[in-house]
């Protein structure tokens, strides 16, 4: 039975009585005509609804305005902009098939089934037509329809009919119309197309229908929209800066890595300079882990399916696990390992453990392999061959808090070394989980206490934990404000139980240890991609693949430049010699383009005086002449201290 009078709770806690069936816009007008004019949508108990939608239940209501800092407001704007895009495309390509057009982080997209890919000229035409749709200021009209009515409306449209087949019986079906365009859509939308003002189409790309490479290839147009022109301009500037920092472009320019299509997509070839970066990162982390009581282990790249059957990975992740081979005389096939935890568990289980032996900390920077869908692969960010800085800690329940505290300290030390800010997210028990509530209570409390002991500000991700335990994620923030997935710390009660792990407690009885999965870099591929984009390829000296390039101004000074290179290498620095037959200015310019921290120029004066003319990357002064010994000590100190500038 419908309520006759509704009690609407406002953001300040006050209440307003409204008629049942009154629209959100009418409720706003009841409060204030100015509020009604300024509002673009409403949120009822957190659900965003159109201003024109009737309200039939009491609840907390908030009115959304044109606010670029409000994610809910931007969601409504961008959803509406996506429909304006579809309206424009359908008017220019009347036979275009229409997929779906959701708002996404920082923008929106829409998928279309057309005969050929969209060109830049097409996007310009579409933008112009979108302007006409906006100028028409047509209302977004919402209508609830029955399933038969919806099938009739979208007869001959395979994409919409497929979606209709998936809607549960009894669930409301809504369509929206703006001008001549009708679409199957949940909403919400702005009151009219004229409210969409500051938008930009960014690019077009192929996208499989519903992300399935076995389905038709559609053409996806990406765009963005803001309420303020200044916000749009700032965003476009950030995008341009992101393109300048693109790790795929810089990776090729600086000769760091490549992906060879005849080897396979998603498989990274680390070139010598990229491999030097990986080597420095490995040595940095492994040295620190040894100081912190870890043991380094190495495990095989392949394992019997029996191992992954026991762990449960085969049942849950078989589609992303590469088959390896069928070995004659063996009862099981083999798989390339997608993770290291089962093998680290086997090392733990290889002998009897006492509570006095715990915690056991095993670390391995290992190659693992996952059969990611080809459409999801992206440079070094999403790959099939991953280099994980993996570690697993086996401890008693009483040790969890201290171990998490130490791991948070390690995360802070590593990110601090790179000058990276980071954001911490604490993910709690999901609805579908295993294990006792007592274990979950203990685990979440231990993680929370460790976070508070570290005095860390964190965001709680309610229900975002894994089914086997809660977790902490740390995302680092790059130079232009983007967040990158980095460190993760996860508690696990499941695998110790599956493998019947135990330790002998002080009561001389068997007890089950708790397992902590952790990665600090995450994967070296993704972390290095993030560093490339954060530093725009200009790595701090301690991480730079080439720290010094020696440049003789003429052939007669090549021996002096070579001696400088050898002296630098002799103390462990990464130096190279550029004695090509090009002009000095060309070689200096090339060194600057390669973003080498120091260019050391050697001419007659420097050779005779045992000195070097130093050009530091990014320095105001062009070059400074100093004795070779002083220069070497300067570079050594910068390397030893891991200075960021």
N, C-alpha and C positions, 0 to 999 in steps of 0.2 A: 504493500500500500504506500503510495507516494505521500511525502510530507506536504502539508498545506502551507506551512510557513517554514522557512529555512533560517538557521542560525549560522551566519558566516563570521568566522573568527579572522580578524584583520592582523597584519604583522605586528601591530603595537599591543596586541592582546585584547583589544576591545571587540565587541560583537555588533553585528548588524543584522537586522531581521529583513529577509527578502521573500518575495513570492516564489513558490515552487514553480519551476519552468521559466523563470526569468533568465535572460541571457547574461553571460559574464559582463558584457558591455553595459547592460541595463543596471547591473549591480554597481558597476563603476560610476555610472551617471547618477545613481542614487546617492553615492558618496560625494561626488563633485563633478560638475561638467568639465572642469579643467583636467581632472584625472581621466575621465572618459576620452577626451580628445588626445591625451598623451599616451594612453595605453595601446599596446599592439596585440596583447594576448593576456591570458591569466594562468595562474598555477593553482589548481584545486587539490589540496592535500598532496602537493608535489607533482601532480599530473598536469602537463601543459595543455591548455585547451584554447580554442578560438574564442574571440570575443562574442561571436554570434551563437555560440553553443549554449543550449538551455542547461540550467543547473537544476538537478532534481534531488540533491542530497545536501545536508548540512556539512560544513567542513571549514578548514583553514584556507583562506584565499589570499593570493598575492597578485598584484597586477604588474605585468611586464611593460617596460618602456624602451625607448630607443637608447640602448646602453651597450656600448661595445665592451664593457667590462663584465657584463652579465652573460654567462654561457647560455642560459635558457633563452634570453632575448635573441642572441646570435643564432641559436638553433632555429628559431621560428623564421628569422630573416633568411637564413641560408636555405631552409627547406622551401620557402616561397621563391627564392631566386632560382632554385633548381627547376621549379615548375614553370617559371618564366622562360627558362632555357628550353625546356621541352616544348612549350608553346611556340617558341620561335623556330625551333628545328622542324616541328611538324608543319608549320606554315611554309617553310622553304623546301622541305622534303616531305610532301604529303603522304608518301608510301613508307616512311620510316617506321620501323618497328620500335616500340617504346619499352625499354626495360624498367629499371628503377633508378630513382635519383635522391639518395639520402644526403643529409648534411653529414660532414665528417670534420675531423679536427682541422681547423683553419679554413674551412670552405665547404664545397659540395661537389658532387659529380652527377652525371646522368648517362645511362647506357642507351645506345641506339643501334638498331639493326639497319644498316645502309649498305649500298652496293660497293662503296669504296671508302677508304679512310678519309677523315676530315683533314683539310689542308689549312695552313695559316690564313689563307685568303677566305676560306669557309668560316673560320672562327671570327674574322672581322665582319663578315656578312651577318653572322648569327648575333654578334654583339649589337650591330646596328638594328636588327629586327627586335632584339630584346628591348632596346630603347623605345621602340614603337609600342611594344606590348605594355611597357611601364607607363608610357604616356597615355595609353587608353584607360588606365586606372580601373580596370575591370575588377569587380569583387571576387574574392575566393569564396565560392558557394559550396557548403558541405551538405551532403545528402546521405542518409542511411538507406541501404537497399537490401533486398533479400538475395539469397544466392541465385535463384533463377533470374531475377532482374539483372544481377551483375553479369551473369553469363550472357544474357541478351545484349547488354551494353557493350561487352567486349568480345562479341562473336567475331571469329576470324583473327583474334589476337592471341597467338599461342603463349606469349610470355605472361599475360594477365590471367589467361585460363589456367595455366599451370599453377600460378599462385592461388587462384580460387580453389583449386582441388585440395590445397593444403590447409585451408581455413577450417578449423573445427566447427562442427554443427552447433548452431546456436550463438556463435560469436558474431558480434556486430560487424557489418561490412560497410565501409564508407567510400564514397567517391567525391572528388572535388572537381569543380569546373571553374576555369577563369577564361572568360571570353569563349572562343570556340573549342578550347582544349578541355578534354575530360580524362581524368586518370583515376585509377584505383589507388587509394592513399589513405593512411590513418590520420594525416594532419599532424600537428596544427599548422595554420598559416596566418599570415598577416591579414588585415581586413581587406586589402586590395593590392593589385599589382603595382599601383602607383607608389606604395610605401617602399619598394625596392629601388634604391637610388645609386649607391656607390658599389659597383660590382666590376669584376674583370674576369674574362675567360683566360685561363692560364695555358693549357695545352690539351692535346687529345692523344689517346693511346688505345691500343687494342686491349680488350678484356674479355675473357671467356664468360659466357653466361653462367652466373652463380659460381664463378671461380673454378669451374670444372673444365679441364682441357679437352674432354670428350664432347663438350657442348659447343654450340656456335660461337664464333668470335664476333663480339660486338665492338662498337666504337664508343669509347668513354671520353666525355668532355669534362675536364676539371675546371672549376672556377672558385672564386671567393667573393664575399660581400661583407660590407660593414655599414654601419649607420652614418659614420662620419667620413668625409673625404680624407681627412688627415690620417685616420686609422688605416684606410685602404692604402694610402701612399706609404705609410710606415711599413705595412705588411709586404708590399711589393718590393720595398727596399731590402727587407730581410730576406725575401726570396732571391733577389739578385745577389745578395751577399752569400746566401747558401749555395747558389750556382757557382759563384767564384771559389767556394771552398769545397766543392763536390769531390769526394775522395776518389771517385772513378777517374775524373779528369786529372786531378793532381797526381794520382797514382801512376798514370801514364806519363805525364809531363816529367815527374821526378824519377821515373823508372823504378818504381817500388814493387809493383805486382802486375800480373795479368791473368786473364781467364781465357784459356785456349779452347775454342769451340770443338775442335777435333779430339780434345781430351775429355771434355764434358762440361756442361754448364754447372756453375756453383762450386767449381774446384779451383782453388787459388794457387797460382804459381808465385811464390815469393822470390822476386829477383834479388840479386846480391844486396842492393841497398835496403830493400824491404826486409830481407833476412837479417841484416845487421840490427834493424830496429827490434825485430822479434827476439834476437839474441840478447840485446841489452835489457829488454823487458823481462825475459826469462831469468837472467842472472840477477837482476834487481830483486825480483819477487822471491826466487829460490834462496838467495842469500838471507833475505829477511825471514823467511819461513824457518830456516835452520836455526836462526837466533831465537825463534819463538817456540822451539821444541817440536817441530815437525820432523817426520822422517820422509825422505823421498823414496818413492816406489815407481816401478815400471811394470806395466802389464801388457799382455798380447793384444794385437789389433783385432783378432778374431776369437770367437768362443763358440762352444757347442750350444745349440738351441736349448739343451737341457738347463743350462745356467740361466738363460733368460726366461725359461718356463717357470723355474723356481721363483725368480724375482718378480714375475708377473708382467715383465716388459713385453714378452712375446705375445701374450694375450691382448695387451692394451695398445701396443705400438707396432705391431707387425708390419703395418703398411709403410712405416717410415724406416724400417730396418732393412738394410741391404742384405739380400742373401749372399752367401760367400761361396760355398762349394759343398758338394756331397762327396764325402771321403770314403773310399772303398774299405769295407770292413767295419765302418763306424755305424752305430745305430741311429745317430743323430746328424742332421745337417749342421752347417756352421753359418754364423752371421758375423758381419762386420759390427764391431761394438758401437752402439749409439751413445753410450755413457760408460763411466768407469766404476760406478758404485758396486755392481755385483762382484767384480774382480777384487776390489779393495776389501769387500766383505770376506772373500775367500782367504785373503792374506790374514785378516783378523782371526778367522776360524781355523787357521793352520796350526794353532797351538792353544793350550789352556791359558786363560787369562785370569789374573787376580785383580781385585779392586785396587791393589797397590800398583798395578801396571797401568791403570787408567788415569787420565785419558790417553788413548792411542790416536795419534794424528798422522794420517797418510796423505801425502800430496803428490800429484802427478800432473805435469803439463803434457797432455796427451792428445793425439789425433783421434777423433771419433767421427762417425759418418751417419748422416740422416738423409733419407730420401725425400727431401722437400719437393713440393710440386714446382714444376718449372716456372709457372706464372708468378710464384712468390719470390723467386731468386732476385737478389738486388746487390750487385757489386760485392763488397765484403760484409755487408750487413746481414744478408740472408744467404747462406751457402749450404752445400752438402758435405763438404769436408771441413770440420771445425777443429780448432786447436783450443782445448779447454784448460784453464788453470784450475783443475779440479782438486778438491780435498775432501776427505771424510774423517770425522772425528767420532770416536767411540768412547762414551763416557757414562758415568753413573747419573741418575736423575738429579742428585745433589750437585753435580758439577755443571749442569746446563747453564745456569746463570753466569758463572764465571767464564765459561767458554764463549758464550755469546758476547759478553762484555769485551773479551780479548779480541774477538773477531771484529766487533765494531771499532775497536782501537786500530786494528790492522787496516780496515777500510779507510778510516780517517787518515792514517799515515800515508797510504798509497795515493789516495786522491789529493791529499795535501802536497805530496811531492810533485804532482803535476799541476798544482795550482787550481784544482777543479773544485768548485762548489758542488754539493750534491743534496738530493732530497731523499728522505727516508720514508718508506711505507711499511706498515705493520699489518700483515694479512692474517685474519683470525679464522676460526673454524668454519668450514663451508657446511651447507645443509646436508650434503651427502658426504659422509666421512666414516671412518672406521676407528676403532679404539674406544676405550672407556672415557666417559666424561671426566673422570678423575684425572686421567692422563692429559686430556686437553686442558683442563683447568691448570694443572701444574705447568704444562709447557707454555701456555700463554702468559701465565704469571711470571715465569722465569724470563721470557723475552721482554715483557713489559718492564720488569725491574732492571734488566740490563740496559734498556734504552734510557730509563730514567737516571740510572747511575752515570751514564755517559752524558746526561743533561742534553739529550738530543730532541729537537723538535721533530715530530713524526706525524704522518697521516695514517689514520686507521682505515684499513680496507676491510670492512665487515664482510665476513664470509668469503674472502678472497684467498684463503689458505689452500694448500693442497689437501687432497682427501686423507693423506697420511700424517699431516702435521702443519702447524702454523709456520709462517716464514717472514723474513724481513728482506725487502729489496731496497737497494740504494741506486738511484739514477743520477748520473752526473750531468751538470749543466754546462753547455759549451759557450763559446765566446759570444754567440748571438742569441743565447737564451733557450736553445732547444734542450730537451731532456733525452738522455741516452740510457738505455737499460744497461746496467753494469753489474754490481755485486749482488749476490743473492745468498741468503742463509736460511736453510730449511731444516726443521726438525722432522725426524722420521721414526715412528714406532713400528711401522709395518715390516720393513725389510729385516730388522733384527729378529722379528718373530718368524717370518717366512724361512729364514736360514737357521733358525734355532740357535742364535748367538747367545753366549752366556759369559759371565765372569763369576768367579768365586768370591762371595762377599765376606765380610768380617765374621758372619755367622757360620761360615764354612758351607753355605748353601749356594746353589746356582741362582743367578739373577740375570735378567735380560738388560743389556746395555741400551742406551739411547744413541741413535746415530744422527749426526749433523752433516748435511751436505752443504758445501759452501764453494763459491767461486768469487774471486775478487775482481779480476778483469772481466769475467764472463767468458767470452771467447776472445782470443787474440785478434781474430779477423775483425770482429765488430769493434773491439776496443781501439785497435789501430786506425780503423776507419774514422772513429770518433775523434781520435787525436789529430789525424790529418785535417779534418774539418775544423776542429777547435783552433789549431795553430795555423790554419790555412797553409799547411805544408812547411812552415818555418819553425821547425822543431827547436826546442832549447838545445844548447850545445851537447849536453850529456846524452841526449837521445838521438841527435842528428846522425844519419848514416855516414856522412862525410863531415868531419868537424873543421878541417882546414884543407884548403887547396893551395898548393905552392905554385906560383906563376913566375917563371923567368921572363924578363923583358926581351931577351935575345938568346940565341943558342949558346953563346959563350958563357952565359950565367946558369945554364941548365944544371951543371954539376953542383953549384951552390944551392940551387933550389931542391935538387934531389937529396943533398945532405940534410937540408931542413926537414924534408919529408921523412927521411929515415930516422932522424933524431926524434921527431914527433911519434912515429910508430914505435920507436924503442922504449918510450915511456907509456905505451898502451893507448895512445890516441889514434883516432882514425883520420889519416891524412892521405891525400892523393896529389899527384904531380900533373899539371897541365902544360906540357911543352910542345903542344901542337904548333904547326906553322902558321897559325892565324895571328892577327894583330893582338897586341896587349889589350886594347879596349874591347875587342870582341870576346877574348877569353874572360876578362873581368865581368862583362855583361852576362856571359853565359853562367859564370859562377853565381851572380846575383839571381838569375832566373832559376837556378838550381837551389836557391835559398840556403847556400852554405854559410855557416856562421862566421867563418874567418877566411878571407882571401889574403895570402901572404905573398907580396910581390917582391921579387929579388932583381935588382939592377946592379950596375957597376958600384955605385956608392955603398949599397947594402952588402954586396959580396966582399968588398974590400974591408968593411968595418965590422963584419960578423953580425950584421943587423938585418932587419926585415921591415918592409913597409906594409903595415897591417891595415886592412879595410874590414871593419866590423859590420856585419849585416844590420841595417837599420840605424846605424850611428849617424849623427849629424855631420861630424868631421869626415872628410873623404878618406884620409889615411894618416896613420901615426907611425913614425919610424922608431923602433926600439931594438935593443940587443936581442939576439936569438934566445939567449938563456931566459931573459925576462919574459919574452913572449911565450915560451914553452911553459914556464911556471904559471903565467896568467891563465893559459888554457887549461892546464892541469887542475888548478884550483877551481875554475869554473866547472870542470867535469866532476871533480871530487865532491863539490858541494851541491851538485845537481841544481845549479842556479837556473832560474827560469828566464832571466834576461841577460 
